């Protein structure tokens, strides 16, 4: 089982990777036709919203005391899985 720091570092890394993927979607949106740009921008807004939620969960994890940390980690898994699914959907749709 990974340590608290390893887990938090893993989530931080994943957030940075997803930011890069959002940047990639922005670049694709710039090259798309008007209708495509609308769809890209809608997806980007959706992903950024989910990413903000995940960032808040991570910040809560980082500031939690040891007693609350494990419960918060378990609760945050749904948020992270939801964000992962949204990114997978977006990347497959716009690949």
C-alpha positions, -999 to +999 in steps of 0.1 A: +000+000+000+013+034-009+020+061+017+000+092+022+027+113+004+029+089-025-008+089-029-010+127-028+019+130-052+003+105-076-029+126-076-010+158-081+009+143-111-024+131-126-039+166-123-009+180-142-013+153-169-050+161-173-041+198-176-019+189-205-047+169-221-071+200-217-044+221-234-044+195-262-081+197-266-079+235-267-054+232-296-077+209-314-106+233-308-087+261-324-084+240-356-120+229-356-149+244-375-174+266-356-196+237-346-166+216-335-152+245-314-185+247-296-184+210-288-148+211-278-153+241-255-183+225-239-162+194-231-133+215-219-156+234-195-170+201-182-135+187-177-122+219-160-152+218-136-144+182-127-107+190-124-115+218-099-136+193-078-107+169-078-082+197-069-105+206-039-105+169-028-068+168-031-064+199-010-087+185+016-066+153+017-034+173+021-048+193+051-066+164+068-053+150+101-043+114+102-077+103+116-097+119+088-073+112+060-082+076+052-120+084+052-114+114+029-092+092+006-120+067+003-146+094-003-125+111-029-120+079-050-155+085-066-145+120-077-112+108-091-129+079-110-155+103-124-128+126-136-108+098-152-139+085-170-147+120-183-112+124-196-113+090-212-146+098-229-133+132-241-101+119-255-118+090-273-144+113-287-120+139-300-091+116-309 
